[in-house]
């Protein structure tokens, strides 16, 4: 009798573990993929990591995207690349694929206090979500 219950428990545990597996993945991009395209599945997360230095007054910003295909997950994260004051680091943007379709992610590196001045750098990626 004990072996039967153990067998049933094992199958229930295995089914619970497998049903929690979504098969979703994380795709990492950096400056070298600027101007390219990427295919994602619904639920996938795209992580875009770009060099930057906020001590210069410049910041990366994702331009608004209202088509509902992708969604920015929280605020961009900045990690310093060194211990020295004024050293640069990396900005990371987490973008989730929400529904099927084609869209573009556009980012700009600019000083928000300089009105009318074009960004010194841009990043753009075409995304197809299936």
C-alpha positions in Angstrom: 0.0 0.0 0.0 2.8 2.4 0.9 4.5 2.0 -2.6 1.2 2.9 -4.3 0.9 6.1 -2.4 4.6 6.9 -3.0 4.1 6.3 -6.7 1.0 8.6 -6.8 2.8 11.3 -4.8 5.8 11.1 -7.2 3.5 11.6 -10.2 1.7 14.5 -8.6 5.0 16.2 -7.7 6.4 15.6 -11.2 3.2 17.0 -12.8 3.3 20.1 -10.5 6.9 20.8 -11.5 6.3 20.4 -15.2 3.2 22.5 -15.2 5.2 25.3 -13.7 7.7 25.2 -16.6 6.6 27.8 -19.1 9.4 27.4 -21.6 9.8 31.2 -21.6 13.3 32.6 -22.2 15.4 35.7 -21.7 17.1 37.2 -24.7 20.1 39.5 -24.0 21.1 42.3 -26.3 23.8 45.1 -26.3 25.1 47.9 -28.5 26.3 45.4 -31.1 22.7 44.4 -32.0 21.6 48.0 -32.7 19.5 48.1 -35.9 18.9 44.4 -36.0 15.7 42.4 -35.3 14.8 39.7 -32.8 12.0 37.1 -32.7 10.4 36.4 -29.3 7.6 34.2 -28.0 4.8 35.7 -25.8 6.1 35.9 -22.3 9.8 36.1 -23.2 11.8 38.9 -21.7 14.3 41.0 -23.7 17.1 42.5 -21.7 18.8 45.4 -23.4 22.1 46.5 -21.8 23.8 49.7 -22.9 26.9 51.6 -21.8 26.2 54.9 -20.1 27.4 57.4 -17.5 24.8 59.4 -15.5 27.5 61.6 -14.0 27.8 63.4 -17.4 24.1 64.3 -17.3 23.2 61.8 -20.0 20.7 59.0 -19.5 19.1 56.3 -21.6 15.4 56.5 -22.0 13.0 54.1 -23.9 10.6 56.0 -26.1 6.9 55.3 -25.5 5.5 52.3 -27.2 1.7 52.0 -27.1 0.9 49.1 -29.4 0.6 46.7 -26.4 3.0 44.1 -28.0 5.8 44.8 -25.5 5.9 46.2 -22.0 8.8 47.8 -20.1 9.2 45.9 -16.8 9.9 48.5 -14.2 12.5 51.3 -14.4 15.8 50.9 -16.1 18.5 49.6 -13.8 22.0 51.2 -13.7 25.1 49.4 -12.4 28.4 51.3 -12.1 31.3 49.7 -13.8 33.9 50.8 -11.2 34.5 52.2 -7.8 35.9 55.6 -9.0 33.6 58.6 -8.9 32.4 59.5 -12.4 33.1 56.1 -13.9 30.6 54.7 -16.4 28.5 51.6 -16.2 25.6 49.8 -17.7 21.9 50.6 -18.1 19.6 47.6 -18.4 16.0 47.6 -19.8 13.8 44.6 -19.3 11.1 44.4 -21.9 8.4 41.6 -21.8 6.7 40.3 -25.0 3.0 40.6 -24.1 1.2 39.6 -27.3 1.8 38.6 -30.9 2.8 41.2 -33.4 5.6 43.4 -34.8 7.0 46.5 -33.1 10.1 48.5 -32.5 12.0 49.4 -29.4 13.7 52.8 -29.6 16.0 54.2 -26.9 17.9 57.5 -26.8 20.9 58.7 -24.8 20.4 62.3 -24.1 20.3 65.1 -21.4 16.8 65.7 -20.4 17.6 69.3 -19.4 18.8 70.2 -23.0 15.6 70.9 -24.8 15.8 70.6 -28.6 19.2 69.0 -28.6 19.3 65.6 -30.4 20.5 62.5 -28.5 24.2 61.7 -28.8 23.3 58.0 -29.3 20.3 55.9 -30.2 19.4 52.2 -30.1 16.7 50.6 -32.1 15.6 47.0 -32.5 12.7 45.5 -34.4 10.8 42.8 -32.5 8.5 40.1 -33.8 6.5 38.3 -31.1 4.9 35.0 -32.0 
